[in-house]
Amino acid sequence: MNLTKFNQLNRCEHFSCPDRSVSYLYILLYVCSAAVVLLTVCGNLLVIISVIHFKQLHTPTNMLVLSLAVSDFFAGIFVMPPMLIWTIESCWIFGTVFCTIYWFIGGIFTISIYTIALIAVDRYLALSNPFLYMNVVSVKMTCVVMFFDWCVVVGYTIAVLYFNGNFTSSVMCPGECFIFLNEVWTIIDFVYSFIFPCFVIIILYTLVFVIAKKHATAIRELNNHTRPKAYKITSHSMKSERKAAKVLGILVSVFLLCLLPYFIYSFLDSIIELQTKAFQNVSILFCLNSAINPVIYALFYPWFRKCIKIIVTLQVFHIDSALINVLS
């Protein structure tokens, strides 16, 4: 999550938590919030169990999906509940210390953006040079890259909070929870959290769809000039890669749609002061992406639906259940 600079004096002036009377709408908001959090946590937990448990799913691409699910799972536990409560109550009720912890965990949530970028790199390599991809890219190498990625994000988040004094001083107005970055760190953070990863994602996925279009043309030509058996083998491989690129393209597109309002707000707020409520709304939209991702998997990945059935019916506890063919 991007760490946004706010005008502390203007935000703190005359602020007080509003009185909240219990109403049906108030209860409904909490019920809906609980449902969203439950969907996020349970949905991503199912993805995590599926990829870890079933050996057939131990592929480089699925390791990146696993990393994304883990970050979404933590967002569902540590980021979404306080954010939703803050929005409903129109007041931060968790204190100064947890405010810093909240932004630290929210900063680590940036791993989602870089995981999406790595997925774009993975799909580009798989489609542009499949032979090199099969020989070089492995599950072990992908796990090493993921670990390095997580370390960089955690280190960066600690650096942002430390060099802006947010570990040693109060960072919030009474009833609010904002951290304050100096001008240099505001620019660095905007480039790190948005400009660079989005540039990588957009450029690589543009290339991916160009390559996928060429593959579609190649399949049609094979259909006209080669023997049926050879065509069947070649086209199946090409179609599999194209389908994977298409599904992950949907994942990336939804992610960018949820991400864009948040960073547009962040950029505008660095120029003109905007309302706190608007920040909370775009932050919720950003976090909702964590709940949407498992739904996308369920809609477009038959293997995920099969895994859910096996897990829910407790077949996952049977001997050799990890060897079940979930891709057929």
Beta strands, then each sheet from edge to edge (+ up, - down):
end
